[in-house]
Amino acid sequence: MISHTMSDLLALPAEEDRMKARGFVERSGMVICGGLPASEMPLLTSAIPLSRQEQQKLISWQDPPAWDSRGVDVEPPGRGKFLIKVGGRPGIPVLVGLTSLEQGPDGVNDTEGKWHEAPETLLEPIAPVVPVEGGTL
């Protein structure tokens, strides 16, 4: 299993290592992709065939969540979404969800536990200065 982008492979120091790494991807029987930036597409499509529609789907999944003025947490568009590619066949989009045992603050393997806690403030709240009746500030 390789859990890196094609751009990560460019960071390898030797050209021969970069070519070996690219070969791993090209020879993979199956490639599973999550959201990726548009800049990743030329490198990825040089190793595995992706239709324009598949590329657009992967690009849209990497977008950040929308801002919600009501303060409600908005789910990122690509959370849990993956595209399974087998050879040159059309990709199969899948949505991976949490089971009931994994959900909630007491869920098994809750890797987002720190987000359930109240945020720690870095500054002490400033109390407004209220003039005493008949006094001055």
Backbone hydrogen bonds in HBPLUS format (Angstrom, degrees):
<---DONOR---> <-ACCEPTOR-->    atom                        ^
c    i                          cat <-CA-CA->   ^        H-A-AA   ^      H-
h    n   atom  resd res      DA  || num        DHA   H-A  angle D-A-AA Bond
n    s   type  num  typ     dist DA aas  dist angle  dist       angle   num
A0008-ASP N   A0005-THR O   3.12 MM   3  5.21 127.6  2.41  96.4 109.2     1
A0009-LEU N   A0006-MET O   3.08 MM   3  5.27 128.4  2.36  98.7 111.7     2
A0010-LEU N   A0007-SER O   3.05 MM   3  5.30 137.7  2.24 102.5 113.9     3
A0011-ALA N   A0008-ASP O   3.07 MM   3  5.53 154.3  2.13 110.4 118.1     4
A0012-LEU N   A0009-LEU O   3.18 MM   3  5.73 166.6  2.20 113.6 117.7     5
A0017-ASP N   A0014-ALA O   3.06 MM   3  5.27 125.3  2.38 100.4 114.1     6
A0018-ARG N   A0014-ALA O   3.10 MM   4  6.50 153.5  2.17 149.8 157.5     7
A0019-MET N   A0015-GLU O   2.95 MM   4  6.23 154.8  2.01 152.6 159.3     8
A0020-LYS N   A0016-GLU O   3.03 MM   4  6.21 152.8  2.10 140.3 147.5     9
A0021-ALA N   A0017-ASP O   2.99 MM   4  6.17 163.9  2.02 149.1 153.2    10
A0022-ARG N   A0018-ARG O   2.98 MM   4  6.17 158.4  2.03 144.9 150.9    11
A0023-GLY N   A0019-MET O   2.92 MM   4  6.08 151.2  2.01 141.8 150.0    12
A0024-PHE N   A0020-LYS O   3.00 MM   4  6.41 141.8  2.15 146.0 156.0    13
A0024-PHE N   A0021-ALA O   3.15 MM   3  5.15 123.8  2.48  94.0 107.7    14
A0025-VAL N   A0021-ALA O   3.40 MM   4  6.82 154.6  2.47 146.4 151.0    15
A0026-GLU N   A0022-ARG O   2.94 MM   4  6.28 164.7  1.96 153.9 158.5    16
A0027-ARG N   A0023-GLY O   2.89 MM   4  5.95 152.7  1.96 149.4 155.3    17
A0028-SER N   A0025-VAL O   3.19 MM   3  5.19 153.8  2.26 101.0 109.0    18
A0031-VAL N   A0085-LYS O   2.84 MM  54  5.12 161.1  1.88 149.7 156.2    19
A0085-LYS N   A0031-VAL O   2.75 MM  54  5.12 168.3  1.76 161.0 164.6    20
A0033-CYS N   A0083-LEU O   2.96 MM  50  5.21 162.5  1.99 145.7 148.1    21
A0083-LEU N   A0033-CYS O   2.79 MM  50  5.21 154.7  1.86 148.3 157.0    22
A0036-LEU N   A0058-LEU O   3.05 MM  22  5.53 153.2  2.13 115.0 122.9    23
A0040-GLU N   A0037-PRO O   3.00 MM   3  5.57 157.8  2.05 115.5 122.5    24
A0041-MET N   A0038-ALA O   3.10 MM   3  5.48 150.9  2.18 111.6 119.5    25
A0044-LEU N   A0040-GLU O   3.02 MM   4  6.17 163.9  2.05 157.8 163.0    26
A0045-THR N   A0041-MET O   2.81 MM   4  5.81 174.2  1.81 161.3 163.1    27
A0047-ALA N   A0044-LEU O   2.98 MM   3  5.39 151.2  2.06 108.9 117.8    28
A0048-ILE N   A0044-LEU O   2.89 MM   4  6.16 163.4  1.91 159.1 164.6    29
A0055-GLN N   A0051-SER O   2.97 MM   4  6.26 158.0  2.02 151.0 157.2    30
A0056-GLN N   A0052-ARG O   2.93 MM   4  6.18 161.0  1.97 150.6 155.2    31
A0057-LYS N   A0053-GLN O   3.01 MM   4  6.22 153.1  2.09 145.6 152.8    32
A0058-LEU N   A0054-GLU O   3.07 MM   4  6.35 163.3  2.09 151.2 154.5    33
A0059-ILE N   A0055-GLN O   2.94 MM   4  6.18 158.0  1.99 151.9 158.6    34
A0060-SER N   A0056-GLN O   2.90 MM   4  6.06 158.0  1.94 147.7 153.4    35
A0061-TRP N   A0057-LYS O   3.10 MM   4  6.31 139.9  2.27 142.8 153.3    36
A0062-GLN N   A0059-ILE O   3.24 MM   3  5.60 151.9  2.32 105.9 113.7    37
A0063-ASP N   A0060-SER O   3.43 MM   3  5.65 165.0  2.45 105.7 110.0    38
A0071-GLY N   A0068-ASP O   3.06 MM   3  5.69 167.4  2.08 120.4 123.6    39
A0079-ARG N   A0076-PRO O   3.25 MM   3  5.54 173.4  2.25 116.7 118.5    40
A0081-LYS N   A0078-GLY O   3.04 MM   3  5.24 171.3  2.04 129.4 128.9    41
A0096-VAL N   A0080-GLY O   2.65 MM  16  4.74 170.3  1.66 145.0 147.3    42
A0082-PHE N   A0094-VAL O   2.99 MM  12  5.36 159.3  2.04 148.1 153.3    43
A0094-VAL N   A0082-PHE O   2.78 MM  12  5.36 163.0  1.81 161.3 165.2    44
A0084-ILE N   A0092-ILE O   2.93 MM   8  4.98 171.7  1.94 131.3 133.3    45
A0092-ILE N   A0084-ILE O   2.83 MM   8  4.98 158.4  1.88 138.1 144.7    46
A0089-ARG N   A0086-VAL O   3.14 MM   3  5.80 153.3  2.22 140.8 141.9    47
A0102-GLU N   A0099-THR O   3.03 MM   3  5.23 137.4  2.22 102.4 114.3    48
A0103-GLN N   A0099-THR O   3.17 MM   4  6.39 134.2  2.40 148.4 160.7    49
A0108-VAL N   A0101-LEU O   2.88 MM   7  6.03 161.0  1.91 147.7 148.3    50
A0107-GLY N   A0104-GLY O   3.03 MM   3  5.12 162.2  2.06 112.2 114.9    51
A0111-THR N   A0109-ASN O   2.86 MM   2  5.68 110.0  2.36 117.1 100.0    52
A0115-TRP N   A0112-GLU O   2.91 MM   3  5.54 149.1  2.01 118.2 127.2    53
A0116-HIS N   A0113-GLY O   3.00 MM   3  5.37 153.4  2.07 111.1 119.2    54
A0135-GLY N   A0132-VAL O   2.75 MM   3  5.07 158.6  1.79 130.9 135.6    55
